[in-house]
Amino acid sequence: MKQPSVAEVVKAIAAETQMPMETVAKMYEETWAEYSEGARIKDYLTVLVTRRVRENLRNMRTSAH
């Protein structure tokens, strides 16, 4: 099964959270860098980073209201 590209993941998160793609892309890059630093097994990084970015964006939206 093919992994989705970063652009596809960012686009999906942006659509789901109704946030600008630039914001999502920046957060994704920062989270990826944080998670991949020192990681020996990178098979699940996409899943973990995607989950963290979604959670962070949801938390931003709920705390803004």
C-alpha positions, -999 to +999 in steps of 0.1 A: +000+000+000+014+034-010+019+060+016+003+094+009+026+122+000+033+150+024+013+174+001-017+150+002-016+147+040-013+185+044-041+191+020-064+167+038-056+181+073-061+216+060-095+207+045-106+188+076-096+215+101-104+245+078-070+259+084-047+275+057-024+250+040+006+271+048-002+269+086-007+231+083+025+226+062+046+246+087+032+227+117+037+194+098+074+202+090+081+212+126+064+182+140+082+159+115+116+174+125+108+169+162+096+133+158+123+121+133+152+135+153+169+104+167+142+080+155+156+047+145+124+033+130+106+058+107+079+035+093+051+051+114+063+087+115+037+098+089+009+084+110+022+098+143+030+133+129-004+135+111-022+126+144-002+152+164-008+180+139-045+172+138-046+173+176-027+205+178-049+222+153-081+210+171-067+223+204-059+257+187-094+260+175-111+251+208-088+274+228-095+303+204-133+301+211 
